[in-house]
């Protein structure tokens, strides 16, 4: 009879870095939310955050659906590795679009007129 190792019996040396990685991944999304709120009017900021979270949950569900489909054709470990690799590729492709926007001084353009005046 073989004994399977569960998370409870695994060593903290494995669990702690995994927890740290998960927390760092979550924390990485906070500057994006801050950027979204800074570029949104106060009157609709709640709606914007709701739409943002709704979109994130939708794509997480689609990712889980794709992972389940992949796991139906290959062993679960290979499916998880494939999804991790795909996630890394998508993240790397999105990084250039997350670069800070240049300030008006460096672009040489004049600021847009405020429509409320």
QUIZI-V633643 format. One line per field, one symbol per residue. ss: DSSP state (H for helix, E for strand, - for the rest). psi: psi as a letter, one per 30 degrees, with the letter a starting at -180 (. if undefined). Layout:
ss=???
psi=???
This chain:
ss=-----------HHHHHHHHHHHHHHHHHHHHHHHHHHH---HHHHHHHHHHHHHHHHHHHHHHHHHHHHHH----HHHHHHHHHHHHHHHHHHHHHHH-----HHHH----------
psi=kkkkkleeflkffeeeeeeeeeeeeefffefeeeeeefgklefgeeeeeeeeeeeeeefeeeeeeeeeeeffflkeeeeeeeeeeeeeeeeeffeefgkkkkleeffglkklkkff.
